[in-house]
Amino acid sequence: MTSMLSAPPAPSMPSLAFPDLPERPALALPVEDPAFMALLRDAEPDLTHVRQNHRHAGEVVHVWRHTHTGAFAVLIMRDSGRHGVKESGGTPLYDRLSQLAGMWLASESPRPARC
């Protein structure tokens, strides 16, 4: 008899959204910009990112998880503009993402001309 090892199933997005964790207000990150996402991959190579659209609810959910520590941040981008974030305890991962977004917006992002 031969036994085969199989990988445990990957967690589904609903379980990654962690409905039991408190949500705090969040600012939108420029996650739709490929240049920003490339910056995140370069600055934090140990982060994995998953995105899922919930158009029926007017939401897009982004989950970042650190591959070694397991720390995570769940960013809920809402059409209403009332964005939220949920995080694992101990590591302010969203704060780091926000810091990188601020640096990117200040230095690399093209600015529209002001009249």
C-alpha positions as a Markdown table, in Angstrom:
| # | Residue | x | y | z |
|---|---|---|---|---|
| 1 | Met | 0.0 | 0.0 | 0.0 |
| 2 | Thr | 1.3 | 3.4 | -1.0 |
| 3 | Ser | 0.5 | 6.5 | 1.0 |
| 4 | Met | 0.7 | 9.9 | -0.5 |
| 5 | Leu | 1.2 | 13.2 | 1.3 |
| 6 | Ser | -1.1 | 15.9 | 0.3 |
| 7 | Ala | -0.9 | 19.6 | 1.1 |
| 8 | Pro | -3.6 | 20.9 | 3.4 |
| 9 | Pro | -6.2 | 22.8 | 1.6 |
| 10 | Ala | -5.6 | 26.5 | 1.2 |
| 11 | Pro | -7.9 | 28.7 | 3.4 |
| 12 | Ser | -10.8 | 30.2 | 1.5 |
| 13 | Met | -11.2 | 33.9 | 1.3 |
| 14 | Pro | -14.1 | 34.0 | 3.7 |
| 15 | Ser | -12.0 | 32.4 | 6.4 |
| 16 | Leu | -9.2 | 34.9 | 5.5 |
| 17 | Ala | -11.5 | 37.8 | 6.1 |
| 18 | Phe | -11.7 | 36.8 | 9.8 |
| 19 | Pro | -15.2 | 38.0 | 10.6 |
| 20 | Asp | -14.6 | 37.7 | 14.3 |
| 21 | Leu | -11.8 | 40.3 | 14.4 |
| 22 | Pro | -12.5 | 43.9 | 15.0 |
| 23 | Glu | -12.3 | 46.3 | 12.0 |
| 24 | Arg | -10.8 | 49.7 | 12.2 |
| 25 | Pro | -11.1 | 52.5 | 9.6 |
| 26 | Ala | -8.4 | 52.5 | 6.9 |
| 27 | Leu | -7.2 | 54.7 | 4.1 |
| 28 | Ala | -7.2 | 53.3 | 0.6 |
| 29 | Leu | -3.9 | 52.0 | -0.7 |
| 30 | Pro | -3.0 | 52.3 | -4.4 |
| 31 | Val | -3.4 | 48.6 | -4.9 |
| 32 | Glu | -4.7 | 49.0 | -8.5 |
| 33 | Asp | -1.4 | 50.5 | -9.5 |
| 34 | Pro | 1.0 | 47.9 | -10.8 |
| 35 | Ala | 4.0 | 50.1 | -9.9 |
| 36 | Phe | 2.9 | 50.3 | -6.3 |
| 37 | Met | 2.4 | 46.5 | -6.1 |
| 38 | Ala | 5.8 | 46.0 | -7.6 |
| 39 | Leu | 7.3 | 48.3 | -4.9 |
| 40 | Leu | 5.5 | 46.2 | -2.2 |
| 41 | Arg | 7.0 | 43.0 | -3.6 |
| 42 | Asp | 10.5 | 44.5 | -3.7 |
| 43 | Ala | 10.2 | 46.1 | -0.2 |
| 44 | Glu | 8.5 | 43.1 | 1.5 |
| 45 | Pro | 9.3 | 39.9 | -0.5 |
| 46 | Asp | 8.0 | 37.7 | 2.3 |
| 47 | Leu | 4.4 | 39.0 | 1.9 |
| 48 | Thr | 1.9 | 37.1 | -0.1 |
| 49 | His | -1.2 | 38.9 | -1.5 |
| 50 | Val | -4.6 | 37.7 | -2.4 |
| 51 | Arg | -7.5 | 39.8 | -3.8 |
| 52 | Gln | -11.2 | 38.9 | -4.2 |
| 53 | Asn | -14.0 | 41.0 | -5.6 |
| 54 | His | -17.3 | 41.1 | -3.7 |
| 55 | Arg | -19.1 | 43.3 | -6.3 |
| 56 | His | -22.5 | 42.3 | -4.9 |
| 57 | Ala | -21.5 | 43.8 | -1.6 |
| 58 | Gly | -19.5 | 46.7 | -3.2 |
| 59 | Glu | -16.2 | 45.5 | -1.7 |
| 60 | Val | -12.8 | 44.3 | -2.8 |
| 61 | Val | -10.9 | 42.4 | -0.2 |
| 62 | His | -7.1 | 42.4 | -0.1 |
| 63 | Val | -5.2 | 40.0 | 2.2 |
| 64 | Trp | -1.5 | 40.2 | 2.9 |
| 65 | Arg | 0.2 | 37.5 | 4.9 |
| 66 | His | 3.8 | 37.2 | 6.0 |
| 67 | Thr | 5.0 | 33.8 | 4.9 |
| 68 | His | 7.3 | 33.3 | 7.9 |
| 69 | Thr | 5.5 | 34.9 | 10.9 |
| 70 | Gly | 1.9 | 34.4 | 9.7 |
| 71 | Ala | 1.0 | 38.0 | 10.5 |
| 72 | Phe | -1.7 | 39.3 | 8.2 |
| 73 | Ala | -3.7 | 42.4 | 7.2 |
| 74 | Val | -7.1 | 42.3 | 5.6 |
| 75 | Leu | -7.9 | 45.5 | 3.7 |
| 76 | Ile | -11.6 | 45.9 | 2.8 |
| 77 | Met | -12.0 | 48.5 | 0.0 |
| 78 | Arg | -15.6 | 49.6 | -0.2 |
| 79 | Asp | -17.3 | 51.5 | -3.0 |
| 80 | Ser | -18.8 | 53.8 | -0.4 |
| 81 | Gly | -15.3 | 54.9 | 0.6 |
| 82 | Arg | -15.6 | 53.6 | 4.1 |
| 83 | His | -12.6 | 51.3 | 4.0 |
| 84 | Gly | -11.6 | 49.1 | 6.9 |
| 85 | Val | -8.7 | 46.9 | 8.0 |
| 86 | Lys | -8.4 | 43.8 | 10.2 |
| 87 | Glu | -5.0 | 42.6 | 11.5 |
| 88 | Ser | -3.4 | 39.9 | 13.4 |
| 89 | Gly | -2.2 | 40.9 | 16.8 |
| 90 | Gly | 1.3 | 42.1 | 17.5 |
| 91 | Thr | 2.4 | 43.2 | 14.0 |
| 92 | Pro | 1.1 | 46.4 | 12.5 |
| 93 | Leu | 1.3 | 45.1 | 8.9 |
| 94 | Tyr | -1.2 | 47.6 | 7.6 |
| 95 | Asp | 0.8 | 50.4 | 9.1 |
| 96 | Arg | 3.9 | 49.2 | 7.1 |
| 97 | Leu | 1.8 | 49.0 | 3.9 |
| 98 | Ser | 0.5 | 52.6 | 4.5 |
| 99 | Gln | 4.1 | 53.8 | 5.1 |
| 100 | Leu | 5.2 | 52.3 | 1.8 |
| 101 | Ala | 2.2 | 53.8 | 0.1 |
| 102 | Gly | 3.0 | 57.2 | 1.5 |
| 103 | Met | 6.6 | 57.0 | 0.4 |
| 104 | Trp | 5.6 | 55.8 | -3.1 |
| 105 | Leu | 3.0 | 58.6 | -3.5 |
| 106 | Ala | 5.5 | 61.2 | -2.4 |
| 107 | Ser | 8.3 | 60.1 | -4.7 |
| 108 | Glu | 7.2 | 57.9 | -7.6 |
| 109 | Ser | 3.5 | 58.5 | -8.3 |
| 110 | Pro | 2.8 | 60.8 | -11.3 |
| 111 | Arg | 1.0 | 63.9 | -10.2 |
| 112 | Pro | -1.6 | 65.7 | -12.2 |
| 113 | Ala | -0.8 | 69.2 | -13.2 |
| 114 | Arg | -2.4 | 71.9 | -11.1 |
| 115 | Cys | -3.9 | 75.0 | -12.7 |
